[in-house]
Amino acid sequence: MAEMETFHNGSNGSIGDGGLLQFRFPLNLQVGMTCAYVIIFVISLIGNLLMIYVTFKTPHLRTTTNLLVANMAVADLMITFFAMPYCVMYLYLQNIWIAGIIGDITCKVMQYCLALSIAASILTHVLIAIDRFFCIVFPFKRVNFIKIRKISYSFIWCSSFIFMSPYLVVYGSVQLPNGNSYCMVEFDFLYLLQVYFCIVFILIYVIPLLFIATLYAFVCRKLWRHKVPGLCSNTAVQKREAP
């Protein structure tokens, strides 16, 4: 079956024998995006490593919030090492992957690590929001599971491991009739993956977003109503100045 040429947003593409739509990005876009990814990679690598180093090397900076931010930096480093090289490769090869068991394993690991890092980063944001909420709204109450580092870190990473574990099953190196192998969802799991993505979208995005927004709304309300110590109201000033 001959390839059917198509055009999409200025990028040449083709639909091969496997029915998989591939785009050939223009050379100037490939070069520009590659340079951008390299710059972002370097900045992300240096910034996150410095954040982790400074936090753990400076005793007075080892606060609950800073340690959670350092934990988020670890998750961001995973995105740096896995997502950015993959995006650069996609510019030139799209989803073409290595065939065989090595390709299958590397595909599963890469997709899993990408999803894992995003989930860990989101859950870290949730714990940071809880910590800030109690520090500002209820400053004299302690949240033990956040203060105890091992519990908070275990919650973040264990939950992320569990939520994203299906990625190790549904993704793989799939060989299509055109002879190329692609890192993609195996066809047997397409329907189940739709259901899974809906569940993950609700649990990892919608609920955390609403939860964080609610907590920070209470924080903003508390700060807005809070009076700075020593700052007198207009009524108090008028009474003081009255003869």
C-alpha positions as CSV (number, residue, x, y, z in Angstrom):
1,M,0.0,0.0,0.0
2,A,1.5,3.3,-1.1
3,E,2.0,6.0,1.5
4,M,-0.6,8.8,1.4
5,E,1.0,12.2,1.6
6,T,-0.7,14.9,3.7
7,F,0.0,18.3,5.0
8,H,-0.7,19.6,8.5
9,N,0.1,23.1,9.8
10,G,3.0,23.5,7.4
11,S,4.5,20.1,8.3
12,N,4.7,17.3,5.8
13,G,3.2,14.0,6.9
14,S,2.4,10.5,5.8
15,I,0.1,7.7,6.7
16,G,2.0,4.5,6.5
17,D,0.9,0.9,6.2
18,G,0.2,0.7,9.9
19,G,-2.2,3.6,9.7
20,L,0.0,5.7,12.0
21,L,0.1,9.4,11.0
22,Q,3.7,10.7,11.0
23,F,4.7,14.3,10.6
24,R,7.9,15.6,9.1
25,F,8.7,18.8,10.9
26,P,10.4,21.6,8.9
27,L,14.2,21.8,9.4
28,N,14.1,25.3,10.8
29,L,11.5,24.2,13.4
30,Q,13.6,21.1,14.3
31,V,16.7,23.3,14.8
32,G,14.9,26.0,16.8
33,M,13.0,23.5,19.0
34,T,16.2,21.5,19.6
35,C,18.1,24.7,20.7
36,A,15.2,25.6,23.0
37,Y,15.1,22.2,24.6
38,V,18.9,22.2,25.2
39,I,18.7,25.6,26.9
40,I,15.7,24.5,29.0
41,F,17.5,21.2,29.9
42,V,20.7,23.1,31.1
43,I,18.7,25.6,33.1
44,S,16.4,22.9,34.6
45,L,19.4,20.7,35.5
46,I,21.4,23.5,37.1
47,G,18.5,25.1,38.9
48,N,17.0,21.9,40.4
49,L,20.4,20.5,41.4
50,L,21.3,23.8,43.1
51,M,17.9,23.8,44.9
52,I,18.5,20.3,46.3
53,Y,22.1,21.0,47.2
54,V,21.4,24.3,49.0
55,T,18.5,22.8,50.9
56,F,20.3,19.8,52.3
57,K,23.6,21.6,52.9
58,T,22.1,24.6,54.8
59,P,20.6,23.5,58.1
60,H,18.4,26.5,58.7
61,L,16.8,26.0,55.2
62,R,15.6,22.5,56.0
63,T,12.1,23.6,56.7
64,T,9.1,21.4,55.9
65,T,8.2,23.6,52.9
66,N,11.8,23.8,51.5
67,L,12.2,20.0,51.8
68,L,9.0,19.5,49.9
69,V,10.2,21.9,47.2
70,A,13.5,19.9,47.1
71,N,11.4,16.7,46.7
72,M,9.6,18.4,43.8
73,A,13.0,19.3,42.3
74,V,13.8,15.6,42.2
75,A,10.6,15.0,40.3
76,D,11.4,17.9,37.9
77,L,14.9,16.3,37.3
78,M,13.1,13.2,36.1
79,I,11.2,15.3,33.6
80,T,14.4,16.9,32.6
81,F,16.2,13.6,31.9
82,F,13.3,11.7,30.4
83,A,10.9,14.2,28.8
84,M,13.3,16.6,27.1
85,P,15.5,14.0,25.3
86,Y,12.3,12.2,24.2
87,C,10.8,15.5,22.8
88,V,14.0,16.2,20.8
89,M,13.9,12.6,19.5
90,Y,10.3,13.0,18.5
91,L,11.1,16.0,16.4
92,Y,13.3,13.8,14.1
93,L,11.9,10.3,14.5
94,Q,8.4,10.8,16.0
95,N,7.5,7.6,17.8
96,I,9.9,5.3,16.0
97,W,11.5,3.0,18.6
98,I,13.9,0.1,19.1
99,A,12.4,-3.3,18.3
100,G,12.6,-6.3,20.5
101,I,12.6,-6.8,24.2
102,I,15.1,-4.0,24.8
103,G,12.8,-1.5,23.0
104,D,9.8,-2.8,24.9
105,I,11.5,-2.3,28.3
106,T,13.0,1.1,27.5
107,C,9.6,2.3,26.1
108,K,7.8,1.2,29.3
109,V,10.4,2.7,31.6
110,M,10.5,6.0,29.8
111,Q,6.7,6.4,29.7
112,Y,6.4,5.3,33.3
113,C,9.0,7.7,34.5
114,L,7.4,10.6,32.7
115,A,4.0,9.9,34.3
116,L,5.6,9.2,37.7
117,S,7.4,12.5,37.8
118,I,4.3,14.5,36.9
119,A,2.2,12.7,39.6
120,A,4.9,13.2,42.2
121,S,5.2,16.9,41.4
122,I,1.4,17.3,41.7
123,L,1.2,15.5,45.0
124,T,4.1,17.5,46.4
125,H,2.1,20.7,45.5
126,V,-0.8,19.3,47.5
127,L,1.3,18.7,50.6
128,I,2.9,22.2,50.2
129,A,-0.6,23.7,50.1
130,I,-1.6,21.7,53.2
131,D,1.5,22.9,55.0
132,R,1.0,26.5,54.1
133,F,-2.7,26.3,55.0
134,F,-2.0,25.1,58.6
135,C,1.0,27.5,59.0
136,I,-1.1,30.5,58.2
137,V,-4.7,29.7,59.0
138,F,-4.0,27.4,62.1
139,P,-0.4,28.3,63.0
140,F,-0.5,26.4,66.4
141,K,-1.7,23.1,65.0
142,R,0.7,20.5,63.7
143,V,0.1,18.2,60.8
144,N,2.1,15.2,61.8
145,F,2.2,13.3,58.6
146,I,3.7,16.4,56.8
147,K,6.1,17.2,59.6
148,I,7.4,13.6,59.6
149,R,9.5,13.6,56.4
150,K,9.5,9.8,55.8
151,I,5.8,9.7,55.9
152,S,5.3,12.6,53.5
153,Y,7.9,11.4,51.1
154,S,6.6,7.8,51.2
155,F,3.0,9.1,50.6
156,I,4.1,11.1,47.5
157,W,6.2,8.5,45.8
158,C,4.2,5.4,46.8
159,S,1.0,7.0,45.6
160,S,2.7,8.0,42.4
161,F,4.1,4.5,41.8
162,I,0.7,3.0,42.3
163,F,-1.3,5.5,40.2
164,M,1.0,5.3,37.3
165,S,1.9,1.6,37.4
166,P,-0.5,0.8,34.4
167,Y,1.9,2.6,32.2
168,L,4.3,-0.4,32.6
169,V,1.6,-2.6,31.1
170,V,-0.2,-0.6,28.4
171,Y,2.9,0.9,26.7
172,G,5.4,-1.1,24.6
173,S,7.4,-1.3,21.4
174,V,4.8,-2.2,18.8
175,Q,5.8,-3.3,15.4
176,L,3.4,-2.2,12.6
177,P,3.0,-3.6,9.1
178,N,5.3,-1.0,7.7
179,G,8.2,-2.7,9.5
180,N,8.9,0.1,12.0
181,S,8.5,-0.3,15.7
182,Y,6.9,2.5,17.7
183,C,6.7,3.3,21.4
184,M,3.0,3.5,21.8
185,V,-0.1,2.0,23.6
186,E,-0.6,-1.6,22.6
187,F,-3.8,-2.0,20.7
188,D,-5.3,-4.5,23.2
189,F,-5.4,-1.8,25.9
190,L,-6.9,1.1,24.0
191,Y,-10.4,1.0,25.6
192,L,-9.0,0.3,29.1
193,L,-6.5,3.2,28.7
194,Q,-9.3,5.6,28.0
195,V,-11.1,4.6,31.2
196,Y,-7.7,4.8,33.1
197,F,-6.9,8.2,31.7
198,C,-10.3,9.5,32.9
199,I,-9.7,8.2,36.4
200,V,-6.1,9.6,36.5
201,F,-7.4,13.0,35.2
202,I,-9.9,13.2,38.0
203,L,-7.6,11.9,40.8
204,I,-4.3,13.5,39.8
205,Y,-5.5,16.7,38.2
206,V,-9.1,17.8,39.0
207,I,-9.3,16.9,42.7
208,P,-5.8,18.2,43.5
209,L,-6.5,21.4,41.6
210,L,-9.8,22.1,43.4
211,F,-8.2,21.1,46.7
212,I,-5.2,23.4,46.3
213,A,-7.4,26.2,45.1
214,T,-9.7,25.9,48.1
215,L,-6.8,25.8,50.6
216,Y,-5.1,28.9,49.1
217,A,-8.5,30.7,49.0
218,F,-8.7,30.2,52.8
219,V,-5.1,31.4,53.1
220,C,-5.8,34.5,51.0
221,R,-8.9,35.2,53.1
222,K,-6.9,34.9,56.3
223,L,-4.1,37.2,55.1
224,W,-6.6,39.7,53.8
225,R,-8.4,40.0,57.1
226,H,-5.2,39.8,59.2
227,K,-4.1,43.1,60.8
228,V,-0.4,43.8,61.0
229,P,0.7,44.1,64.7
230,G,1.1,47.7,65.7
231,L,-1.0,49.1,62.9
232,C,-3.9,51.1,64.2
233,S,-7.2,51.5,62.5
234,N,-8.5,54.9,61.3
235,T,-11.1,54.8,64.2
236,A,-8.4,54.3,66.8
237,V,-6.3,57.1,65.4
238,Q,-9.2,59.5,65.4
239,K,-10.0,58.6,69.0
240,R,-6.4,59.1,70.0
241,E,-6.2,62.5,68.3
242,A,-9.6,63.7,69.6
243,P,-9.2,66.4,72.4
